[in-house]
């Protein structure tokens, strides 16, 4: 199984890219962003805690474990443990050992780091419109520190998606496209 994580600052196109890739790759299984699902079920002014970010990490872990026990050829994770780790650091000014344990337990074959070079899109769950570049630096530094295999996804519209797909096909020649 080839494991692909989509990561990066908010409003950088992670979900759109992950859905698009899953629609193009044969045998792909998409794990949606659990944190979004969790927080959308809460009142708009809900104040979440660091423990709830850890809960989201645990749910992501469970979804990955289930996928690993299937015949899935390609696992695509929309939002990974780097997102949860950096989110926890930025909002609560702390690292969480459990999130880091899960990050180490589930290394992905490649991380697609989405650059914040697309227009900001309002969403009530997003809060860092003016810090996307700073967050991007945090992501890249964390990936480098962990010697993670990653590449940066940038550009607009279809070209952004096509370049990501081309990079994946080059890295993993056994990937197959859907008819």
C-alpha positions in Angstrom: 0.0 0.0 0.0 1.2 3.5 -0.9 0.4 6.0 1.9 0.0 9.6 0.9 -0.7 12.4 3.4 -1.9 15.9 2.3 -0.6 18.5 4.7 -0.1 22.3 5.0 -1.7 25.4 6.4 -5.4 26.0 6.4 -7.1 27.1 3.1 -4.2 25.7 1.1 -6.3 23.3 -0.9 -5.7 20.1 1.1 -9.2 18.7 0.9 -9.8 19.6 -2.8 -6.4 18.0 -3.7 -7.1 14.8 -1.7 -10.6 14.3 -3.2 -9.2 15.0 -6.7 -6.3 12.5 -6.3 -8.7 9.8 -4.9 -10.9 10.3 -8.0 -7.9 9.8 -10.3 -5.9 6.9 -8.7 -7.0 3.3 -9.1 -7.6 1.6 -5.8 -7.4 4.8 -3.8 -9.1 5.1 -0.4 -9.6 8.6 1.1 -9.6 9.3 4.8 -11.4 12.6 5.2 -10.3 15.2 7.7 -11.8 14.0 11.0 -11.2 17.3 12.9 -13.5 19.2 10.4 -16.3 16.6 10.8 -15.9 16.8 14.6 -15.9 20.6 14.8 -18.7 21.1 12.3 -21.0 19.2 14.7 -20.3 21.8 17.4 -21.9 25.2 17.9 -20.2 28.0 15.8 -18.8 29.7 18.9 -17.6 26.4 20.5 -14.2 26.6 22.3 -12.4 23.4 21.8 -9.5 22.1 23.9 -6.1 20.6 23.3 -7.5 17.3 24.4 -10.0 17.5 21.6 -7.2 17.9 19.1 -5.7 14.7 20.5 -9.1 13.1 20.2 -9.1 14.0 16.5 -5.6 12.5 16.2 -6.8 9.3 17.8 -9.8 9.1 15.4 -7.4 9.7 12.4 -5.2 6.8 13.8 -8.2 4.5 14.0 -9.2 5.3 10.4 -5.7 4.7 9.2 -5.6 1.3 11.1 -8.9 0.2 9.5 -7.6 1.2 6.0 -4.3 -0.7 6.6 -6.4 -3.9 7.1 -8.0 -3.7 3.7 -6.9 -4.4 0.1 -6.6 -0.7 -0.6 -3.7 0.0 -3.0 -3.4 3.7 -2.2 -4.2 5.5 1.1 -4.8 9.2 0.9 -5.1 11.0 4.2 -6.7 14.5 4.0 -4.9 16.2 6.9 -2.4 14.3 8.9 -0.7 14.3 12.2 1.6 17.2 11.2 -1.6 19.4 10.9 -2.8 18.3 14.3 0.6 18.8 15.9 1.1 22.3 14.5 -2.5 23.3 15.2 -2.0 22.3 18.8 1.3 24.2 19.0 -0.2 27.4 17.5 -3.5 27.5 19.4 -2.3 26.1 22.7 1.4 26.8 22.6 2.3 23.2 23.4 3.4 20.0 21.8 1.5 16.8 22.6 3.4 13.6 23.0 0.5 11.4 22.0 0.2 13.3 18.6 3.9 12.8 18.1 3.7 9.1 18.9 0.9 8.7 16.3 3.0 10.7 13.8 5.9 8.3 14.3 3.6 5.2 14.3 2.1 6.2 10.9 4.8 7.5 8.7 3.5 8.1 5.2 5.4 7.3 2.0 5.1 10.8 0.9 3.7 14.1 2.2 2.2 16.6 -0.2 2.8 20.0 1.4 0.3 22.4 0.0 1.6 26.0 -0.4 -0.7 28.8 0.6 -0.4 30.4 -2.9 -4.1 30.1 -3.7 -6.7 32.6 -2.5 -8.0 32.4 1.1 -11.4 30.9 1.3 -13.5 31.9 4.2 -14.7 29.1 6.5 -15.9 29.6 10.1 -13.3 27.0 11.3 -10.4 28.9 9.8 -8.7 31.5 11.8 -5.2 32.2 10.4 -5.8 34.0 7.1 -2.8 36.3 7.6 -0.3 33.7 8.9 -0.5 31.1 6.2 3.1 31.8 5.0 4.4 31.5 8.6 2.5 28.2 9.1 3.8 26.9 5.8 7.4 27.5 7.1 6.5 25.5 10.3 5.2 22.6 8.2 8.3 22.5 6.0 10.7 22.7 9.0 8.8 19.9 10.8 8.9 17.7 7.7 12.6 18.4 7.2 13.4 17.8 10.9 11.8 14.4 10.6 13.5 13.5 7.3 10.0 13.0 5.8 9.7 12.4 2.1 7.7 15.4 0.8 7.2 17.7 -2.1 5.5 21.1 -2.3 2.2 21.4 -4.2 1.8 24.9 -5.7 0.0 26.7 -8.5 -3.5 27.3 -9.4 -6.5 25.3 -10.5 -6.0 22.2 -12.5 -2.3 22.7 -13.0 -1.8 22.4 -9.2 -3.5 19.0 -9.3 -1.9 17.7 -12.4 1.6 18.6 -11.2 1.0 16.8 -7.9 -0.3 13.7 -9.8 2.8 13.8 -12.1 5.1 13.9 -9.1 3.3 11.0 -7.5 3.5 9.0 -10.7 7.2 9.6 -11.0 7.8 8.6 -7.3 5.6 5.6 -7.5 5.6 4.1 -11.0 3.2 1.3 -9.9 0.4 3.8 -9.4 -2.4 3.3 -11.8 -4.9 5.8 -13.1 -8.6 5.1 -13.2 -10.1 4.7 -16.7 
